[in-house]
């Protein structure tokens, strides 16, 4: 993500941060929240507090007995050299242009082919699907990058589950407000909206959904099986 000129204005809900700290979020939402946390001091502090509370609760739980060789096994693993991370493909962030790659997306950039290529969805709209990958077990969540040309409208839609959006570049506006770099937007089944990319530059977002969106327009509904979100 580009260095933010200002801290994010829109933050993760406290319940979301607690769930993230406890490891309770789905795979796609974890990536979006981690991306927001990377550039948001406010939410970093709340996440640390949630982790501290969770640690205190663990300390107060009754101890469980370990197997007799547990210590030896742990020490043996500590002595092993850490595996080297595979090198990033030369075009690991080509899809994001000059946007610094968020750390949470590094595992996807290290896949063969990197993040992949933008695929046409509709005039002014392109996307890259990151989760689930082909042949990968899925937990019902979907993770993708979405690029909107300036002034482009996303078809009006509702949500079959939860949606999380972290803006990587540019900005968009909808009934929930205006969202710029680093901002996190959360929507549930009660939210209906139509995001519109602001003028000036492409808006690039990282989006997680836990269920298919509910598009209202006939053309958008016909495209949905192709989009996969």
Secondary structure as UniProt FT lines:
FT   HELIX           14..21
FT   TURN            22..23
FT   HELIX           27..38
FT   HELIX           41..60
FT   TURN            68..69
FT   HELIX           70..79
FT   TURN            90..93
FT   HELIX           94..96
FT   TURN            97..98
FT   HELIX           103..105
FT   HELIX           106..109
FT   TURN            112..115
FT   STRAND          119..122
FT   TURN            123..124
FT   STRAND          125..131
FT   TURN            134..135
FT   STRAND          142..148
FT   TURN            150..151
FT   STRAND          157..159
FT   STRAND          163..169
FT   STRAND          172..174
FT   TURN            175..176
FT   STRAND          177..179
FT   TURN            181..182
FT   STRAND          184..187
FT   TURN            189..190
FT   STRAND          196..197
FT   TURN            199..200
FT   STRAND          203..209
FT   STRAND          213..215
FT   HELIX           218..227
//
